[in-house]
Amino acid sequence: MDQVPGRPQTVALPGHTQGSTGYLFPERGLLFTGDALVTHDGLTGHTGPTLVCRGFTHDTPTALASLDRIDALPSGTVLLPGHGEPVTGAPHAATGQARAAGQR
């Protein structure tokens, strides 16, 4: 069986679903956000960092609070969303855009 390179860490990102989890590879500067933060919402057509639309978000206040965990990541951490293009730069800039977009 192939081994996963590095030592991925789980990051609890509930809200989209109760058990939403991101996977952080700190030595590579990558966070797989899953659907906790996306850059393309296929249902609404929205592009840019955001939460998925309310029809697919279990608990919006919790989903927004989960963005705080992404805020805490070092600048330059690449965010790899479940849908859409990767996000580079400061993670807090992406989460700020997601908060500004709000829940649709």
N, CA, C and O of each residue as an XYZ file, in Angstrom:
416
protein
N       0.849     -1.179      0.000
C       0.000      0.000      0.000
C       0.892      1.238      0.000
O       1.853      1.316      0.765
N       0.571      2.206     -0.861
C       1.331      3.453     -0.907
C       1.032      4.279      0.335
O      -0.092      4.297      0.837
N       2.052      4.954      0.814
C       1.912      5.823      1.973
C       1.641      7.254      1.514
O       2.137      7.681      0.471
N       0.861      7.984      2.287
C       0.610      9.392      2.008
C       1.874     10.153      2.392
O       2.374      9.992      3.505
N       2.403     10.990      1.477
C       3.619     11.728      1.816
C       3.355     12.764      2.902
O       2.279     13.359      2.954
N       4.324     12.973      3.752
C       4.187     13.972      4.808
C       3.369     13.449      5.972
O       3.144     12.247      6.111
N       2.936     14.369      6.791
C       2.141     14.027      7.954
C       0.892     14.907      7.961
O       0.848     15.919      8.660
N      -0.124     14.522      7.185
C      -1.326     15.360      7.143
C      -1.986     15.456      8.511
O      -2.016     14.497      9.282
N      -2.511     16.637      8.782
C      -3.230     16.887     10.032
C      -4.688     17.174      9.693
O      -4.982     17.844      8.704
N      -5.580     16.673     10.501
C      -6.992     16.975     10.290
C      -7.314     18.337     10.896
O      -6.776     18.711     11.938
N      -8.189     19.061     10.233
C      -8.665     20.352     10.709
C     -10.192     20.292     10.667
O     -10.786     20.214      9.592
N     -10.812     20.328     11.823
C     -12.278     20.288     11.884
C     -12.843     21.559     11.266
O     -12.515     22.666     11.695
N     -13.696     21.395     10.254
C     -14.328     22.521      9.566
C     -15.831     22.264      9.411
O     -16.352     22.275      8.295
N     -16.532     22.029     10.541
C     -17.950     21.702     10.448
C     -18.781     22.872      9.931
O     -18.369     24.031      9.984
N     -19.934     22.535      9.442
C     -20.883     23.525      8.954
C     -21.517     23.061      7.660
O     -22.739     22.943      7.566
N     -20.676     22.795      6.649
C     -21.211     22.229      5.404
C     -21.937     20.938      5.770
O     -23.090     20.725      5.396
N     -21.237     20.087      6.509
C     -21.833     18.941      7.188
C     -21.271     18.948      8.600
O     -20.301     19.653      8.876
N     -21.862     18.180      9.486
C     -21.394     18.166     10.872
C     -19.958     17.678     10.985
O     -19.223     18.124     11.865
N     -19.553     16.779     10.116
C     -18.222     16.205     10.220
C     -17.231     16.709      9.188
O     -16.208     16.065      8.957
N     -17.511     17.851      8.557
C     -16.582     18.369      7.549
C     -15.186     18.508      8.136
O     -14.999     19.040      9.230
N     -14.215     18.016      7.381
C     -12.827     18.011      7.829
C     -11.928     18.439      6.688
O     -12.098     18.003      5.550
N     -10.966     19.298      7.002
C      -9.928     19.660      6.052
C      -8.684     18.857      6.373
O      -8.537     18.326      7.473
N      -7.794     18.776      5.405
C      -6.525     18.055      5.600
C      -5.384     19.001      5.295
O      -5.226     19.483      4.173
N      -4.589     19.254      6.329
C      -3.485     20.194      6.257
C      -2.170     19.444      6.112
O      -1.881     18.517      6.869
N      -1.382     19.855      5.134
C      -0.021     19.367      4.936
C       0.900     20.549      5.235
O       1.314     21.252      4.314
N       1.228     20.779      6.518
C       1.956     21.997      6.885
C       3.333     22.104      6.229
O       3.779     23.200      5.891
N       4.004     20.965      6.050
C       5.343     21.016      5.456
C       5.290     21.377      3.970
O       6.302     21.774      3.392
N       4.139     21.243      3.365
C       3.959     21.602      1.950
C       3.147     22.882      1.779
O       3.000     23.387      0.666
N       2.621     23.402      2.889
C       1.830     24.630      2.821
C       0.528     24.466      2.072
O       0.152     25.335      1.285
N      -0.178     23.350      2.308
C      -1.430     23.044      1.605
C      -2.527     22.683      2.588
O      -2.293     21.972      3.565
N      -3.721     23.177      2.323
C      -4.906     22.738      3.049
C      -5.966     22.341      2.039
O      -6.382     23.157      1.217
N      -6.402     21.099      2.095
C      -7.549     20.641      1.327
C      -8.775     21.021      2.148
O      -9.001     20.457      3.219
N      -9.568     21.971      1.657
C     -10.697     22.486      2.431
C     -11.973     21.683      2.250
O     -12.925     21.853      3.012
N     -12.003     20.811      1.251
C     -13.261     20.126      0.956
C     -14.313     21.156      0.589
O     -14.024     22.092     -0.157
N     -15.519     21.005      1.095
C     -16.584     21.956      0.785
C     -16.770     23.012      1.872
O     -17.758     23.747      1.858
N     -15.830     23.094      2.812
C     -15.902     24.133      3.840
C     -15.627     25.511      3.242
O     -16.123     26.521      3.740
N     -14.837     25.544      2.177
C     -14.556     26.768      1.430
C     -14.369     26.338     -0.016
O     -13.511     25.510     -0.320
N     -15.171     26.899     -0.898
C     -15.067     26.567     -2.323
C     -14.812     27.852     -3.107
O     -15.015     28.955     -2.600
N     -14.364     27.690     -4.349
C     -14.187     28.862     -5.211
C     -15.115     28.817     -6.421
O     -15.079     29.697     -7.280
N     -15.932     27.795     -6.472
C     -16.975     27.724     -7.504
C     -18.162     26.957     -6.930
O     -18.041     25.809     -6.503
N     -19.293     27.620     -6.933
C     -20.533     26.983     -6.499
C     -21.318     26.635     -7.759
O     -21.915     27.508     -8.389
N     -21.314     25.368     -8.118
C     -21.940     24.916     -9.348
C     -23.435     25.159     -9.401
O     -23.994     25.281    -10.491
N     -24.097     25.232     -8.261
C     -25.548     25.438     -8.252
C     -25.908     26.895     -8.547
O     -26.837     27.169     -9.307
N     -25.165     27.830     -7.937
C     -25.486     29.250     -8.129
C     -24.632     29.895     -9.212
O     -24.983     30.956     -9.728
N     -23.510     29.259     -9.561
C     -22.591     29.830    -10.535
C     -21.611     30.821     -9.936
O     -20.776     31.370    -10.655
N     -21.693     31.061     -8.640
C     -20.786     32.008     -7.972
C     -19.347     31.515     -8.077
O     -19.070     30.333     -7.873
N     -18.435     32.429     -8.395
C     -17.011     32.100     -8.363
C     -16.321     33.009     -7.368
O     -16.764     34.130     -7.120
N     -15.243     32.520     -6.807
C     -14.511     33.217     -5.757
C     -14.736     32.509     -4.445
O     -15.696     31.751     -4.307
N     -13.860     32.744     -3.466
C     -13.986     32.057     -2.180
C     -15.353     32.302     -1.538
O     -15.803     33.440     -1.403
N     -15.990     31.213     -1.152
C     -17.342     31.290     -0.591
C     -17.707     29.989      0.117
O     -16.997     28.989      0.005
N     -18.804     30.013      0.835
C     -19.440     28.792      1.323
C     -20.318     28.270      0.194
O     -20.759     29.041     -0.658
N     -20.572     26.982      0.185
C     -21.527     26.476     -0.800
C     -22.921     27.001     -0.424
O     -23.157     27.366      0.727
N     -23.828     27.036     -1.381
C     -25.146     27.626     -1.153
C     -25.865     26.946      0.018
O     -25.569     25.810      0.388
N     -26.803     27.673      0.573
C     -27.484     27.219      1.795
C     -28.187     25.871      1.640
O     -28.363     25.151      2.622
N     -28.588     25.527      0.426
C     -29.225     24.232      0.214
C     -28.296     23.056      0.493
O     -28.751     21.930      0.694
N     -27.002     23.321      0.504
C     -26.010     22.270      0.744
C     -25.143     22.562      1.966
O     -24.090     21.950      2.145
N     -25.585     23.497      2.804
C     -24.865     23.809      4.038
C     -25.761     23.461      5.216
O     -26.851     24.012      5.370
N     -25.291     22.547      6.033
C     -26.068     22.053      7.170
C     -26.322     23.147      8.212
O     -27.436     23.276      8.719
N     -25.277     23.940      8.534
C     -25.360     24.904      9.628
C     -24.500     26.118      9.262
O     -23.284     26.102      9.449
N     -25.135     27.164      8.744
C     -24.404     28.333      8.258
C     -23.583     29.031      9.340
O     -22.416     29.327      9.087
N     -24.117     29.312     10.529
C     -23.282     29.969     11.543
C     -22.026     29.152     11.890
O     -20.953     29.719     12.092
N     -22.163     27.833     11.957
C     -21.009     26.979     12.240
C     -20.039     26.993     11.068
O     -18.825     27.015     11.271
N     -20.560     26.981      9.845
C     -19.695     27.035      8.663
C     -18.887     28.330      8.645
O     -17.695     28.317      8.336
N     -19.529     29.439      8.973
C     -18.811     30.714      9.027
C     -17.765     30.716     10.143
O     -16.665     31.235      9.959
N     -18.100     30.140     11.294
C     -17.140     30.059     12.403
C     -15.947     29.178     12.043
O     -14.836     29.425     12.513
N     -16.157     28.164     11.225
C     -15.058     27.286     10.818
C     -14.015     28.027      9.995
O     -12.852     27.623      9.953
N     -14.424     29.104      9.344
C     -13.452     29.889      8.577
C     -12.361     30.468      9.466
O     -11.262     30.757      8.992
N     -12.659     30.640     10.767
C     -11.646     31.131     11.712
C     -10.429     30.213     11.749
O      -9.304     30.688     11.905
N     -10.638     28.910     11.609
C      -9.517     27.966     11.634
C      -8.632     28.141     10.405
O      -7.416     27.960     10.473
N      -9.251     28.494      9.289
C      -8.478     28.746      8.068
C      -7.722     30.065      8.210
O      -6.593     30.186      7.733
N      -8.340     31.059      8.868
C      -7.677     32.347      9.124
C      -6.342     32.169      9.834
O      -5.394     32.916      9.590
N      -6.275     31.188     10.703
C      -5.093     30.999     11.546
C      -3.901     30.405     10.796
O      -2.804     30.338     11.352
N      -4.088     29.977      9.559
C      -2.999     29.367      8.803
C      -1.985     30.415      8.363
O      -2.339     31.580      8.180
N      -0.736     30.015      8.194
C       0.281     30.976      7.758
C      -0.028     31.549      6.372
O      -0.597     30.869      5.518
N       0.354     32.800      6.170
C       0.224     33.419      4.859
C       0.984     32.581      3.845
O       2.075     32.088      4.132
N       0.422     32.423      2.691
C       1.060     31.603      1.668
C       0.573     30.172      1.634
O       0.916     29.427      0.716
N      -0.228     29.766      2.623
C      -0.808     28.423      2.579
C      -1.769     28.363      1.403
O      -2.654     29.209      1.280
N      -1.602     27.379      0.546
C      -2.470     27.212     -0.614
C      -3.715     26.445     -0.173
O      -3.625     25.390      0.454
N      -4.869     26.997     -0.515
C      -6.143     26.360     -0.190
C      -6.630     25.612     -1.420
O      -6.753     26.184     -2.503
N      -6.904     24.337     -1.242
C      -7.370     23.487     -2.335
C      -8.816     23.098     -2.045
O      -9.076     22.163     -1.286
N      -9.763     23.828     -2.658
C     -11.180     23.597     -2.353
C     -11.740     22.359     -3.027
O     -11.160     21.821     -3.970
N     -12.877     21.925     -2.521
C     -13.569     20.793     -3.110
C     -14.126     21.105     -4.486
O     -14.301     20.203     -5.306
N     -14.408     22.382     -4.748
C     -14.935     22.804     -6.045
C     -14.265     24.120     -6.414
O     -14.270     25.063     -5.623
N     -13.694     24.190     -7.596
C     -13.107     25.435     -8.074
C     -11.599     25.432     -8.039
O     -10.958     24.417     -7.767
N     -11.053     26.598     -8.321
C      -9.612     26.778     -8.438
C      -8.951     26.950     -7.069
O      -9.591     27.414     -6.126
N      -7.672     26.577     -6.959
C      -6.926     26.807     -5.722
C      -6.846     28.299     -5.391
O      -6.987     29.159     -6.260
N      -6.616     28.572     -4.119
C      -6.464     29.941     -3.639
C      -5.052     30.082     -3.089
O      -4.619     29.296     -2.246
N      -4.345     31.087     -3.572
C      -3.006     31.375     -3.063
C      -3.032     32.708     -2.329
O      -4.004     33.458     -2.424
N      -1.980     32.996     -1.608
C      -1.906     34.244     -0.852
C      -2.268     34.006      0.594
O      -2.062     32.917      1.129
N      -2.803     35.025      1.218
C      -3.157     34.945      2.639
C      -4.500     34.254      2.804
O      -5.495     34.709      2.241
N      -4.554     33.156      3.571
C      -5.835     32.481      3.788
C      -6.920     33.410      4.337
O      -8.091     33.265      3.988
N      -6.537     34.366      5.199
C      -7.557     35.249      5.772
C      -8.186     36.152      4.706
O      -9.312     36.615      4.885
N      -7.485     36.408      3.609
C      -8.086     37.181      2.515
C      -9.201     36.365      1.857
O     -10.255     36.905      1.522
N      -8.968     35.070      1.675
C      -9.979     34.198      1.074
C     -11.188     34.059      1.990
O     -12.329     34.114      1.531
N     -10.940     33.879      3.286
C     -12.068     33.728      4.204
C     -12.837     35.031      4.330
O     -14.052     35.021      4.524
N     -12.131     36.163      4.221
C     -12.816     37.455      4.227
C     -13.757     37.598      3.040
O     -14.862     38.124      3.174
N     -13.314     37.126      1.873
C     -14.182     37.151      0.690
C     -15.390     36.239      0.895
O     -16.509     36.579      0.510
N     -15.149     35.078      1.505
C     -16.257     34.150      1.760
C     -17.270     34.766      2.717
O     -18.478     34.637      2.515
N     -16.786     35.428      3.749
C     -17.704     36.077      4.699
C     -18.480     37.193      4.012
O     -19.682     37.346      4.226
N     -17.789     37.967      3.187
C     -18.447     39.081      2.484
C     -19.505     38.568      1.510
O     -20.547     39.199      1.338
N     -19.245     37.438      0.879
C     -20.228     36.846     -0.053
C     -21.466     36.389      0.710
O     -22.573     36.392      0.172
N     -21.273     36.000      1.955
C     -22.390     35.549      2.785
C     -22.983     34.252      2.278
O     -22.447     33.624      1.365
N     -24.063     33.867      2.860
C     -24.755     32.630      2.474
C     -25.813     32.958      1.437
O     -26.667     33.818      1.651
N     -25.749     32.277      0.335
C     -26.715     32.516     -0.754
C     -27.743     31.413     -0.787
O     -28.641     31.430     -1.629
